[in-house]
Amino acid sequence: MTDLLPLPAAYTPVDGSLGLSPGVGVRGPAELVDAVRLALAVLDPRPDEAGVIRVEPDASLGAESYTLDVTAQGVRIAAGDRAGAFYAGQTLRQLLPAAAFRTVARTGWSVPLGRVRDAPRFSWRGAHLDVARHFMPKREVLRMVDLMAAHKLNRLHLHLVDDQGWRVESHRHPRLHEVGSHRPRTVTSYYREDLTFDEVPHGGYYTLDDLAEIGAYARARAVTVVPEIDVPGHASAILAAHPELDARATGGRRPEPFRVLERWGISPAILSPLPGTVDFLTDVFDEILEALGETPYVHIGGDECVLDDWAASPEIVAFQAELGLGNLTDLHAWFLRRLADVLATRGSRALVWDEAFVSGMLRPDTIVMPWRGPGVARRAAAAGHDVVQTPVFPLYFDYAEAASELEPVAIGDTITVSDVAAFAPAPQEWTAGERERVLGAQFQLWSERLPDGRAVDYRAWPRGCALAEVTWSGSAGAGFDARLETHLGRLDALGVEYRPPTGPRPWQLGGTGHRRHRPGVVRADEAMRHLEEKTHDADSTRPSL
């Protein structure tokens, strides 16, 4: 049984092995050679017309697809595109010892002979990283790209904006990063506990040059960056910088300004839906799109919006009536559709959380991320929208992996590797047409309880390995548990501080202070069942303080 993860479509081993040494030669078209060299950087492959590794295009193969033949004479890769060549290199890397996942090869290795034929089941194989609640420095984002690439994950969804922080530079509206990127302290208390704070300033943002670097680094590794500017709710950080966009500021009113939020949960802060806000956000999108370069997708949020301040504004209510809209929920949908129209003129498709679909009136090409479960996911697919599966259970990796006080604090309980491995992005009980609308799935790393990269490692892996297999292969294949056990050695070589299957290491324990997990407060499966019952409510929420 092969130890490859994710499991390829077909693998035929052959007796014997081929030696590969540092400096091995690789030949073929420059773009494909470059992809293989990146995937096998530990071997420092050198372009060489007589190279042991030969890579060539094959028009009969689909996007991201490849064949890999290892014979006694050398390695032959046929790739449908650059990504396919990169993934072939990653598979070849997995056929080597785990030490091939270090940065330096101390010796040459032998690779077993055989043939791999491979193609992904889903085109969207993603990881969502919330850098708004807790800022992750650029090095952590680039590292996440590397870990995704090693698992053939290809969409990095960056949650750049929330009540607790604005995380990208703006030349046109610099107060966004000057004011909105930091807060004086962060909440440390748990659900239904008296509020306590760490009294430590927190903040940070990516310059536009950082964003350009992240985008280029990701593209080279077959990863597409999906930026998210979450609007019109979750707007405290935006409004702290630009109170003129506050829904309460319409009609000449001067309300007490919002501040960058220091605690978690749902804020009433919401942007005005009037045309000036659309113009402002268009400026922001243009800067982000220009920095990232190729940006086929932009997420515009739409979730957890409290519409009370819209209802209290005569100017907003009059604007709703002027548009001929029946209620404020329709206005919420209109606002998001208007932003999607702006993005479409710039060559990008909009994505939204499922509340925007429930509101209705989306552009037909808008992609829906249904976090509240399979019921709303199926409704969106049946309505003709492409869907990326993002349900709380089992894809919210900010939930603990065990209901134990030994765990570091998490939003709730319990999502295991087995839960993720059992997930079916396109359920068999759906119609064929509905299943065809499923682009794939992604895991979510909401960072309220993830203060740094070490915590992200602990939550993301090895559960992310399971989702990588589900989205690449269609399901967790034969011998997944045994293959994962071998794969953990690769993660060790990569320096990943994952959660061991037996539980946290001594330094990963929750301890007895505010980092201690309080089990049983929120269960992920029960939370999702509750949320599915509320999918017609525009202000349904994730569990919050």
C-alpha positions in Angstrom: 0.0 0.0 0.0 1.4 3.4 -1.0 1.9 6.0 1.7 1.0 8.9 -0.6 -1.4 11.5 0.8 -3.6 12.6 -0.8 -4.2 9.2 -2.4 -3.7 9.5 -6.2 -6.2 8.2 -8.7 -4.0 5.2 -9.5 -0.6 4.0 -8.4 1.1 0.9 -9.8 4.4 0.0 -8.1 7.2 -1.9 -9.8 10.1 -3.7 -8.2 13.3 -1.8 -8.0 14.4 1.8 -7.4 16.1 4.8 -8.9 18.7 6.9 -7.2 18.2 10.7 -7.1 21.0 12.9 -5.8 21.2 16.7 -5.1 21.7 18.6 -8.3 19.8 16.1 -10.3 19.1 17.2 -13.9 15.6 18.1 -15.1 14.6 18.9 -18.7 11.5 20.1 -20.6 9.7 23.4 -21.2 10.9 26.2 -18.9 7.6 26.8 -17.2 7.1 23.1 -16.3 10.7 22.6 -15.3 10.4 25.6 -13.0 7.3 24.0 -11.3 9.1 20.7 -10.7 12.2 22.5 -9.4 10.0 24.3 -6.8 8.3 21.2 -5.7 11.7 19.3 -5.3 13.8 22.3 -4.1 15.4 20.0 -1.5 17.2 18.2 -4.4 18.2 21.5 -6.0 17.3 20.2 -9.5 19.3 21.8 -12.3 18.1 22.4 -15.9 19.9 19.9 -18.0 19.1 18.6 -21.5 20.3 15.2 -20.5 18.4 15.3 -17.2 17.2 12.3 -15.3 13.9 14.0 -14.8 12.0 14.8 -18.0 8.8 16.8 -17.9 6.5 17.5 -20.9 3.0 18.9 -21.6 0.2 16.6 -22.4 -2.9 18.3 -23.9 -5.0 15.2 -23.2 -4.7 15.7 -19.5 -7.0 18.1 -17.6 -6.1 21.1 -15.4 -3.9 20.1 -12.4 -3.5 16.5 -13.8 -0.4 14.5 -14.4 1.2 11.2 -14.9 4.5 10.2 -13.2 6.6 7.3 -14.4 9.7 6.2 -12.5 11.8 3.7 -14.3 15.3 2.5 -14.0 16.3 4.9 -16.7 14.8 8.0 -15.1 11.6 10.0 -14.2 9.1 11.0 -16.8 6.3 13.5 -16.0 3.5 14.4 -18.3 1.4 17.4 -17.1 -1.9 19.0 -18.2 -0.6 22.4 -17.0 2.0 24.0 -14.8 0.0 23.0 -11.7 0.0 19.4 -12.8 3.8 19.5 -13.1 4.1 21.0 -9.7 1.9 18.3 -8.2 3.8 15.6 -9.9 6.9 17.0 -8.2 5.1 16.9 -4.9 4.1 13.3 -5.4 7.7 12.4 -6.3 8.8 14.1 -3.1 6.5 11.9 -1.1 7.9 8.8 -2.7 11.3 9.8 -1.2 12.0 9.4 2.5 10.5 11.9 5.0 13.8 13.8 5.0 13.0 15.1 1.6 10.6 17.5 3.4 13.5 19.2 5.0 15.2 22.2 3.4 18.6 20.5 2.8 19.4 17.1 1.4 22.3 15.6 3.4 22.5 12.7 0.9 20.9 11.2 -2.1 17.9 9.0 -2.0 16.3 6.1 -3.8 12.8 6.4 -5.2 10.7 3.3 -5.9 9.8 2.5 -9.5 6.2 2.7 -10.5 3.5 4.7 -12.3 1.1 7.3 -10.9 -1.9 8.6 -12.8 -3.6 11.5 -11.0 -6.2 14.2 -11.2 -8.2 16.2 -8.6 -11.8 15.4 -7.9 -12.6 19.0 -6.9 -11.2 22.3 -8.3 -11.5 24.2 -5.0 -9.3 22.7 -2.2 -9.0 25.4 0.3 -7.8 26.8 3.6 -9.3 29.9 5.2 -7.0 31.9 7.4 -8.5 34.7 9.6 -5.8 37.3 10.0 -8.2 40.0 11.2 -8.9 38.7 14.7 -5.3 37.9 15.3 -2.8 39.2 12.8 -0.4 36.6 11.3 2.8 38.1 10.0 3.7 37.6 6.3 6.1 34.8 7.1 3.2 32.8 8.6 1.1 33.3 5.4 4.0 32.2 3.2 4.5 29.2 5.4 0.8 28.3 5.1 1.2 28.5 1.3 4.0 26.0 1.5 2.1 23.6 3.7 -1.0 23.9 1.4 1.2 23.2 -1.7 2.6 20.0 0.0 -1.0 18.7 0.3 -2.2 19.8 -3.1 -4.5 22.4 -1.6 -5.0 25.4 -4.0 -7.1 28.2 -2.5 -5.9 30.4 0.3 -8.8 32.5 1.6 -7.5 35.4 3.6 -10.0 37.0 5.9 -8.5 40.5 5.9 -11.1 42.6 7.6 -13.3 42.2 10.7 -14.5 44.2 13.7 -11.1 43.5 15.4 -8.8 44.7 12.7 -8.2 45.9 9.1 -5.1 44.1 7.7 -4.1 45.7 4.4 -2.5 49.0 3.4 -4.5 51.5 1.4 -2.8 54.4 -0.4 -6.2 55.9 -1.3 -7.7 55.7 2.2 -4.7 55.4 4.6 -6.7 55.8 7.8 -7.9 52.2 7.2 -4.5 50.8 8.1 -3.3 53.7 10.3 -6.4 53.5 12.6 -8.1 50.2 11.8 -5.1 47.9 12.1 -4.6 47.8 15.8 -6.4 47.6 19.2 -5.2 48.3 22.7 -6.0 45.0 24.2 -7.8 41.6 23.6 -10.4 39.7 25.5 -9.2 36.6 27.4 -12.5 35.5 29.1 -14.7 32.7 27.8 -18.4 32.3 27.2 -20.6 33.7 30.0 -17.5 34.6 32.1 -16.9 38.1 33.4 -15.0 40.1 30.8 -11.2 40.1 31.2 -8.6 41.5 28.9 -4.8 40.9 28.4 -4.1 44.7 28.3 -1.5 44.0 25.5 -1.7 46.0 22.2 -2.3 43.9 19.2 -2.1 44.8 15.5 -0.4 44.7 12.1 -1.2 44.9 8.4 0.2 43.8 5.0 1.6 46.5 2.8 0.4 46.4 -0.8 3.9 45.1 -1.7 3.5 42.4 0.9 0.2 41.4 -0.7 1.8 41.4 -4.2 4.6 39.1 -2.8 2.1 36.8 -1.2 0.1 36.5 -4.4 3.2 35.8 -6.6 4.6 33.3 -4.1 1.3 31.5 -4.0 0.8 31.4 -7.8 4.2 29.8 -8.2 3.1 27.0 -5.9 -0.3 26.5 -7.6 -2.2 28.4 -4.9 -4.7 31.2 -5.6 -5.1 33.9 -3.0 -8.7 34.8 -2.3 -8.9 38.1 -0.4 -11.9 38.8 1.7 -13.2 42.3 2.6 -16.2 41.3 4.8 -19.0 43.9 4.5 -21.4 45.4 5.3 -21.3 44.0 8.8 -18.3 43.2 10.9 -17.4 46.8 10.3 -16.0 48.2 13.6 -12.4 48.6 12.3 -13.5 50.3 9.1 -15.8 52.7 10.9 -13.2 53.5 13.5 -11.2 54.9 10.6 -14.0 56.3 8.5 -17.1 57.1 10.7 -18.7 58.9 7.7 -19.5 55.4 6.3 -21.5 54.5 9.5 -25.2 53.7 8.8 -26.0 55.9 11.9 -24.2 58.9 10.3 -26.9 59.4 7.6 -29.2 62.3 7.7 -26.6 64.7 9.3 -26.4 62.7 12.5 -23.0 62.5 14.5 -23.1 59.3 16.5 -20.4 58.2 19.0 -17.8 56.6 16.7 -17.0 52.9 16.8 -13.6 51.7 17.9 -11.6 48.7 16.8 -13.3 45.9 18.8 -11.4 44.3 21.6 -13.7 41.3 22.1 -15.3 38.6 20.0 -18.9 38.2 19.0 -21.3 40.1 16.8 -21.1 43.9 16.6 -24.0 46.1 15.5 -21.5 48.1 13.4 -22.6 48.1 9.8 -21.7 50.2 6.8 -24.2 52.5 5.1 -25.5 50.9 1.9 -25.6 54.2 0.1 -23.7 54.8 -3.2 -20.8 56.6 -1.5 -19.9 53.4 0.4 -19.9 51.4 -2.9 -17.5 54.0 -4.3 -15.2 53.8 -1.3 -15.1 50.0 -1.4 -14.4 50.1 -5.2 -11.3 52.1 -4.4 -10.2 49.4 -1.9 -10.9 46.6 -4.3 -9.0 48.3 -7.0 -5.9 48.6 -4.8 -6.1 44.9 -3.7 -6.7 43.7 -7.3 -3.8 45.6 -8.6 -1.5 44.4 -5.9 -2.4 40.7 -6.2 -2.3 40.8 -10.0 -4.3 37.7 -11.1 -7.3 37.7 -8.8 -10.1 35.6 -10.1 -12.0 35.6 -6.8 -12.8 38.2 -4.2 -14.9 37.4 -1.1 -17.2 40.2 0.0 -18.6 38.6 3.2 -22.3 39.4 3.8 -22.5 37.4 7.0 -23.9 38.2 10.5 -25.3 41.6 9.6 -27.4 43.4 12.2 -29.7 45.7 10.2 -31.1 47.7 13.1 -29.1 50.9 12.2 -30.4 50.7 8.6 -34.0 50.5 9.9 -33.4 53.5 12.1 -32.2 55.7 9.3 -34.9 57.5 7.3 -32.3 58.2 4.5 -31.5 54.4 4.1 -35.2 53.4 4.3 -36.0 56.0 1.6 -33.1 54.7 -0.5 -34.6 51.2 -0.2 -38.0 52.5 -1.3 -36.3 54.4 -4.2 -34.8 51.2 -5.4 -38.2 49.5 -5.3 -37.0 46.9 -2.7 -39.5 45.4 -0.3 -37.4 45.2 2.8 -34.0 45.7 4.3 -33.0 42.1 3.6 -33.5 42.9 -0.1 -31.3 46.0 0.4 -28.6 43.8 2.0 -28.7 41.6 -1.1 -28.7 44.6 -3.5 -25.6 46.1 -1.8 -23.7 42.8 -2.2 -24.8 42.4 -5.8 -23.7 45.9 -6.6 -20.2 45.1 -5.3 -20.2 41.8 -7.2 -21.1 43.8 -10.4 -18.1 46.1 -9.7 -15.8 43.1 -9.3 -17.2 41.5 -12.5 -16.1 44.5 -14.5 -12.6 43.9 -13.2 -12.6 40.2 -14.1 -13.2 38.7 -10.6 -16.0 36.6 -9.3 -17.6 37.4 -6.0 -17.9 34.9 -3.1 -20.3 35.4 -0.2 -21.2 33.6 3.0 -24.6 31.9 2.9 -26.6 34.8 4.5 -26.2 36.7 1.2 -27.8 33.8 -0.7 -30.7 33.6 1.8 -31.3 37.3 1.2 -31.6 36.6 -2.5 -30.9 38.7 -5.6 -27.3 37.5 -6.0 -25.5 37.7 -9.4 -25.9 34.2 -11.0 -22.1 33.8 -11.1 -21.6 34.6 -7.4 -20.1 31.6 -5.4 -21.8 30.7 -2.1 -19.9 29.5 1.0 -22.6 27.8 3.1 -21.2 27.8 6.6 -24.5 26.9 8.2 -24.6 23.4 6.8 -25.8 21.1 4.0 -29.4 22.3 3.9 -28.6 25.9 2.8 -25.7 24.5 0.7 -28.1 22.3 -1.3 -30.6 25.2 -1.7 -27.8 27.4 -3.1 -26.7 24.6 -5.5 -30.3 24.0 -6.6 -30.7 27.7 -7.3 -27.9 27.5 -9.8 -25.0 28.9 -7.7 -21.6 27.3 -7.5 -20.9 26.2 -3.9 -17.7 25.8 -1.8 -18.5 23.7 1.2 -17.6 25.4 4.5 -19.9 23.9 7.2 -19.2 24.5 10.9 -19.1 20.8 11.4 -16.7 19.4 10.4 -14.7 22.2 8.7 -14.4 24.9 11.4 -10.9 24.0 12.7 -11.1 26.6 15.5 -13.1 23.9 17.3 -11.2 21.6 19.6 -10.2 18.0 18.6 -11.2 16.6 22.0 -13.6 17.8 24.7 -10.9 18.0 27.4 -9.5 20.6 29.7 -6.1 19.4 28.6 -6.7 21.1 25.2 -5.8 24.7 24.5 -8.8 26.9 24.5 -11.1 26.6 21.5 -14.4 28.0 20.4 -16.2 24.7 21.2 -16.1 20.9 20.8 -15.4 18.5 19.0 -14.1 18.0 15.4 -11.7 15.1 14.9 -9.6 13.9 12.0 -12.1 11.1 11.5 -15.0 13.6 11.3 -13.1 15.5 8.5 -12.2 12.3 6.7 -15.8 11.2 6.6 -17.0 14.5 5.1 -18.6 14.3 1.6 -18.5 17.7 -0.2 -21.0 16.5 -2.8 -23.5 14.2 -1.0 -24.8 11.2 -3.0 -28.4 12.1 -1.9 -28.2 15.3 -3.9 -29.2 15.3 -7.5 -26.5 15.1 -10.2 -27.1 18.7 -11.1 -26.7 19.9 -7.5 -23.5 17.8 -7.1 -22.0 19.4 -10.2 -22.4 22.8 -8.5 -20.0 21.9 -5.7 -16.6 23.3 -6.6 -15.0 21.8 -3.5 -14.5 22.6 0.1 -12.1 24.4 2.5 -11.3 24.3 6.2 -11.8 27.5 8.3 -9.2 28.8 10.8 -11.1 31.6 12.6 -8.5 33.1 14.9 -10.3 34.4 18.0 -8.5 31.6 19.9 -5.5 31.3 17.5 -3.0 34.0 18.6 0.0 32.9 16.6 1.4 30.5 14.0 2.0 27.7 16.6 -1.6 27.7 17.5 -2.6 27.7 13.8 -0.3 24.6 13.2 -2.0 22.8 16.1 -5.5 23.4 14.8 -4.8 23.0 11.0 -2.9 19.7 11.0 -3.4 16.8 10.7 -7.1 17.6 10.2 -6.0 19.6 7.1 -4.4 16.4 5.7 -7.8 14.7 5.9 -9.5 17.5 4.0 -6.7 17.5 1.4 -7.5 13.9 0.7 -11.2 14.4 0.6 -11.0 17.3 -1.8 -8.3 15.8 -4.1 -9.5 12.2 -4.1 -13.2 12.7 -3.5 -13.2 10.8 -0.2 -10.7 9.5 2.3 -9.2 6.4 0.5 -8.1 3.0 1.6 -5.7 2.9 4.5 -6.0 6.6 5.3 -5.1 6.2 9.0 -2.0 4.2 8.2 -0.9 6.6 5.5 -1.5 9.6 7.8 0.7 8.0 10.4 3.5 7.8 7.9 2.7 11.4 6.7 3.2 12.8 10.2 6.9 12.1 9.7 6.8 14.4 6.7 5.1 17.1 8.9 7.8 16.6 11.5 10.5 17.2 8.9 8.6 20.3 7.8 8.6 21.6 11.4 4.9 21.5 11.7 3.7 21.7 15.3 0.6 19.6 14.7 -1.7 18.0 17.3 -0.5 14.4 17.8 -3.3 11.7 17.5 -2.7 10.8 21.1 -3.3 14.4 22.3 -1.3 17.6 23.0 2.4 17.5 23.8 3.3 18.9 27.2 3.9 22.4 25.8 0.7 22.3 23.9 -1.5 21.7 26.9 -4.1 24.4 27.8 -2.7 24.8 31.3 -4.8 26.3 34.1 -5.1 30.0 33.0 -7.1 31.6 30.3 -5.7 29.2 27.7 -7.4 26.3 29.4 -10.2 24.8 27.3 -13.7 24.7 28.9 -15.3 21.6 27.3 -19.0 21.2 26.7 -20.0 24.8 26.3 -20.6 24.7 22.5 -20.7 21.5 20.4 -20.0 22.0 16.7 -22.5 19.4 15.5 -25.3 20.8 17.7 -24.3 24.4 16.7 -24.7 23.5 13.0 -28.1 21.9 13.5 -29.2 25.0 15.3 -27.9 27.2 12.6 -29.5 25.2 9.8 -32.9 25.9 11.5 -32.1 29.6 11.3 -31.0 29.9 7.7 -33.8 32.2 6.9 -32.6 34.7 9.5 -30.2 37.3 8.1 -28.6 37.8 11.4 -27.9 34.2 12.4 -24.6 34.0 14.2 -21.7 31.7 15.1 -21.4 31.2 18.8 -20.1 34.4 20.3 -19.3 36.0 23.7 
